[in-house]
Amino acid sequence: MKEQWRFLQTGFKTAATNMAIDRAVLMANSEGKVPPTVRFFAWKPPAISIGYFQSLNDEVDLANCKKFGVDYVRRITGGGAVFHENELTYSIILPESHPQISKNIMESYGRICGALVKGLKQLGIESRYAPINDIIADNRKISGSAQTRKLRTVLQHGTIIIDVDVDKMFSLLKVPNEKIKDKLIADVKQRVTSIKHILGKEISFSEVAKAIKTGFEEEFNIKLTKGELTEEELALSKKFEKEFFGTKVWNHRR
Amino acid sequence: MQTRSIYKVPNGKLLKIFLNYNKNNNSINSIKITGDFFAYPEESIEIMENKLKNISLNKEQLLKKIQSIIEEDNIQFIGLNAEGLTEGILMCKI
């Protein structure tokens, strides 16, 4: 009998709610109240998330975010700024002591990204893990992830790009040198790809979700069973949203 | 004096330092270490920033201090290391 993990699909949510849910699940899992969990989600309105260590004002064009109705949030994980629009965002939360996860952070990145690689293969896309935290297909980035470990619990979340608008992305993100912005955009267009681009056709969120779910089940030799957030997780996520991810103090802290 | 640097750590991430330093005695007044790197636990970056206050910007001394903070506070960097951090800080001076 395969081990069962909880599978959550929380749909489209705001940036603050999405990040609050991840943290609430981490908390509940660290207290042994919920099983290892894989969650798929999306962002409405579209949003920029920045890494824990990034300077918000230095990375994000807040005026343009406002103009285009794009939300922003600081993550509890390190890594870079991501524009979340047409993508599948995943998170995985499990105890650090779980036999399926390495104590070594880099090894565990490789393992979790392995699930995504297997998932993409379900869609007919060949890809591979590119350390530190990317997956590349066709020599271009198709996925990026970030991991934290708190309360002896692993949380890794990341994006799988379904479609990407690099020009829009760069109207929202600041670049170190405005003079070379055009060249930088051209470079990024060369370095980033999407499921839609590789397959050469439209693909729905649910098709991608089905494939990536299978990838997780294969990589970890588990069965993902549909579940819901517990009452306690919902209450915790409301609290975290109010106290952290929805506040200026948190989002503007660096 | 308020300055900043942007430094791509070799085989690592993009480090962006905001530095306020005392030109007279060549030491750090305050520092913000930002970028797309990873540090575990995350809160240790604030500890690092606090412990670097009043530290000399002499390369050897700075590197030693950073190495000792990493050890004391059991900090694990990914995409950043003591040498890269030292380099990024000193670049603010040029």
Interface residues (C-beta under 8 A of the other chain):
Chain A: G51 Y52 F53 Q54 S55 D58 I76 T77 G78 G79 G80 A81 I105 M106 I132 N133 A146 Q147 T148 R149 K150 P176 R254
Chain B: I6 K13 L14 K16 F18 K32 I33 T34 G35 D36 F37 F38 A39 Y40 P41 E42 I45 Q76 I78 G79
